[in-house]
Amino acid sequence: MVSPRAVYHFVSPEKEVNAGLWSLFAGAAVFLGIRLWCKLTRRNGLWWDDYILILAWANLLATDSVITHEMATGYVTKTWNDRMLILISVSSCGTLLGQAWSKSAFAVSLLRITNRWQQGILWFCIVTLNLVAIVKIFLSWAKYCDQRLYQNYWRMQGFCVDYYFTQRFKVFGNVYNIVMDFVLAIFPWLVVWKLKMSSWEKVGLCWTMSLGVVVAVISAARIAWTESPGNERYDDYYFSEVAGTIIVQSIPVMRPMLHEMKSVLESRKLGDTEEGLRSLIQNQPSNRSSHGNGTNNGIEYIALNRVQVQDAKSRTLSQISLSPSELARAIEASHTRPLESIEASAK
């Protein structure tokens, strides 16, 4: 059976779609890879949320491959045959599963840091997200009552569902996914805000764990636009939501790695400063001309302002004045003991 398109006059989006979906897939692959690397190298191991994200990523790969095949083999035509309709249904089901699994992965992550009543809400979100996806998949393969174009041989036989109910439920499922993004984004604020850390650290951590709101806002704008009259031809871009959800879930796990990179850079700068000071000391003469009655030798003091040494507790001391020989001992001592005791020992 051949199904006519609702819109006939349009430009082929094949190049744009392929560029968009594979760019997003590459980004999701890179961020997910960094997430897994951070966990494995720190011996934290993988948990259920990581395995679910890997499953969602593999599903994204398969779905993108099907969409690419669609675009290359007759998607942009006036009519669709049964082969193309089957491919479209398969890619739609893959996208639905990807949406449910990627959001479920974040909810599973939150299960480890929430209390009992919060976990109850999270389990409700996980179950309902997957149930909505299953119902939408079921409706995608069902026959529609009194709709001649939806009586294909490859649809489920023996019964039919109301066409208008199906369309309303699809809209409900899209809106429900967006609502779940906002609900899940609230939980980090409920948990992190009670921790003993600075307000800036709380805000930063909460925002990195709530980046799913960005995906929700983009999805809401896309749905509002595609539901407008005349935009029916752009109804196959839901793969971006799956890739975006994988990316934003990987960013919080990268924070320790970024802190370590910052520490390494600061240590290198400190090392360069110490080497420069050593060179300066070696070039200084040990004695100067006498002052006053000539009985005391003048010693040139070098002001070491704002010397910062990051030890295990990241403590700093500033405004220390030491002689050249004392400065050399201070630099050596700073690697093994706090700077608070350097000036005392120098005296």
N, C-alpha and C positions, 0 to 999 in steps of 0.2 A: 504494500500500500504506500502511496505517495502522499506526503503531508505538505500542503502549500505553506509558504512563509507568510507571516502577518505583514512584513515590510519587504518590499521588492527592491527599492532603489536605495542602495547604500554602497559605500566603498569597502573593499575587503580589508578587514582589520588583522589579517594573518600575521604580518610582520610585527605590528605593535603588540599583539597578544603574545606571540612567542617571545619577544624581547622582554615583556613585562613579567610573564610567568616564570621564565628561566632565570631572570635576574633576581626575582624574589626567592626562587628556590635556592639559588647559589648563596644569597644572603642568609637564608635559614640554615643551610648546611654549614656555613662558616661559623655562625653564632652557636649552633648546637654542638659543633665540634669543639669549640673553645670551652663551652659549658662542661662537656664530658671530660676534656683534658684537665680542666681545673679540678674536677672532683677526683679523677683517678690519680693525678700526680700528688694530691694532698692526702691520699689514702682514705678519703671519705667513703669511697665506694659509690655505686649507683643504687638508686632506690626506685620504687614503683613509678614515681613521677618521671624519672629519666627514661625508663622503658616505655612508658606511654608516649612521651615526646618522640622517641625514636620510631615508634609505630606510626605516629602521626606524620613524621617526616617521610617514612617509606611510603605511606599512603599518598602523600603529596607528590612524590616522584612518579608513582603510577598514574595518578590523576592528570598531572601535567603531560605525561606521555600520551595519554588518551586524547587530551584536548589538542595537542600538537598534531596527532594523526587526524583528528576531525578537520582541523583547519586545512590540512594538506590534501584531503580526499573528498571534498564536496560539501563542506559546511557552508561556504559562501555560494549558495545556489538558490534559485527560485523555489525549488521543491526539495524535500528530504525523503529519501527512500527508507525502507525498514532498517537497513544496515546503519545509516546515519542516526536514526532515531534511537537505536539500541546503544550506539556509542555515546550519544548525549545523555541517555538515562544512566549509563555506567559512570560517566564523569560526574554527573550530578550526585549520584550516590556516594562516590568517593569524596566529593567536597563536603557532603553532609557528615560523613564519618570523621573527616579531618577536623571539621569545626568542633564536633562533640569531643573528640579525643584530646585535642590541643587545650581546650578549656578545662576538661577533666584533669589533665596533668597538673595544671596550676592549682586546682582545688585540692588534689592529693598532696601537693607540696604544703599547702596551708594546714592540712590535717596535723602536721607534726608540731605546729607552734600555736595551736588554738586550744581552748578549753572544751568541755563536753558539749555545752549548748551550741557553741559555734561549730563544732564538728557535726552536730546534727543538721544544721543549716547547710553545711558544705556537702554532706551526703545527699541531702535533698537536691541540691544543685546538680551533683554528679548524675544521680539517677534520672532526674527529669530531662537533663540535656540529652542523655543517650536515648531515652524513651521517645522524645520528640523527633530525634534523628531517625529512629527506627520506623516510626509512624510515617514520616515523610518519604522514606525509602519505599515502604509498602505502597503508599499512594502513587509513587512514580511508576510502579509496575502493574497497577490495577487498571481495569477497564472503567471508563466513565459512562454512566448511564445516559442514554439518549444523545450521545456524542459520536457521530459516525466516524470521525477521524481518530477516535481513541478505542477502536475495536480490533487492534492489531493482533496477529496470531501469537506474538511473543509476550503479550500481556497475560496476567493471571486469568485463568478461565473459571467459569462457574458462578461468577458474581460480578457486580459492578458497584461503584461508589458515585455519590453525587459530585458532579463536576464543580459546582460553585462552593460546596463544602471543602473540596480539595484545595481550591485556590485560596480560600480564606484561611485554611489551616497552614498553608505554606507561608502566607504573610505573618500569621501568628508565630510560626517557628522562627522566622527571621527576626521579628521584634523580640522574641524571648531570648535569643542568643545575645542580642545587644543588652538587654536588661541584665542577663547573667554576667556579662563583662563588667558592668557597673557594680553589681553586688559583690563579685569577687575582688574588685579593686578596693572595696571598703575595708576588707578584713586586715590587710597590713597595717592600716591606721589604728585599728582597734587593738592590735597586738603590740606593735612597735612603740606606740606612744606611751606605754606603761614601763618601758625599759629605762634603765638609768644611764642615759647618755645625753649629750648636748642636744638642744633643740634643732640645730642645723643638721646634725647627724641623723636625727629622727626624720626630719623632713626629706633629706636626701634619700634615705633608705626606703621610706614610704613611697616616694615618687618612682624610684626604680622598680619597686614591686607592684606599682599600680599603673604601669605603662599600657596595660590592656585597655585603659580608657581611651587611649589614642586610636587603637584599632576599633573600638566601639563607635567612636565619633565618626570615623571614616566610613564604617559600615552603615551607620544611620544615614549619612549623607548620600551614600551610594543607593541605598534602598529607596529613599525619598525621590532620588532622581530617576531611577529606573521605573518607579511606579507612575511617573508622569506620562501623560499621553505623548506618543511619538517616540519614546525611548525604549521600546520593547526589545530592540535588537541587541541591547547591551545587557543581557541577563546572564552572562557566563563568566563573570569576573570574581566569583566568590572565593577562588583559590588564594587571592591576596590576603584574605582574612586569616587563613590557616598559616601561611608563611609569616605574616606579621605577628601572630600569637606566639609562634615558636621563637621568633627573634626577641620579643619583649620579655619572654620568660627566661631567656638565657642571660640577659644583661645583669640582673642582680647577682648571679653566681660569679660574674667577672670582677666584682668589686675588690675582693682580696687580691686578685692578680694585679689590678691597677694600683692598689696601695703598695704592693711589693715593687712594682716598677718605679713608683715615685721614690720609695726608700733607696733603691739602687742608684737612681740618678742623684739623689741628695748625697749619698755616700761617696760617689765619684767626685762631686763638686768639693766635698770636704777633703777628700784625699788630695785633690789638686791644690787646695788652699794650704794644706800642711806641707806639701812638697815645696811650695813657693816660700813658706816661712823658713823651712830648713835651709833652702838655698840662701835666703837673706841672712840667716844667722852665720852661715859659713863664710860669708863675704864681709862680716863685720869684724874690725880689729878688736883684739881682746882688751887692750888698754888705750887710754887717751891721755892727753897732757894733764898734769896735776892742776888742781884748783886751790885757791886760798894760800896756805902756808907751804904747800907742796908735800905734806905728810900723808895726805889721803889721795888715792888714785880715783879719778872720775870714772864712773861706770855708766855707759849709755844704756838707758832703758828703752825698750820697744813697747809701745802701747798696742796691745792686742785687743781690738774692739770687736765685740759681738762674735766671739768664737763659738761656733755651734757644733756640738758633738752629739750625735744621736746614738744613745746607748739603748739598752733594752726597754727603758721607760721613756725614751725621747725627751730627756731633760736637757735644758740649756742654761748657760751662765754667760753673762756679758760683762764688759768693762773690767778686764784683768790686766794689770801691768806687771811684767816680769822681766828680769835680766835675760840676756841671750842664753846663758847656761841653764837658767831656771826654766826658760821657755822650752828648750829642747826636752828637759825632763818632763815638763807638763804635757807636751804632745805625746810622749811615750805613755805617760800615766793615764791619759784620757782614753786609751784603748782598753784599759782593764779596770778602771775605777771611776766613780762619778767625779765631775769637775768641782763639786762643792768642797772636796778635800784637797784640791790642788794648791790653792792659794795658801792654805794653812801649812801644808808640808813645805812649800817654797820658803815660808818665813822661818 
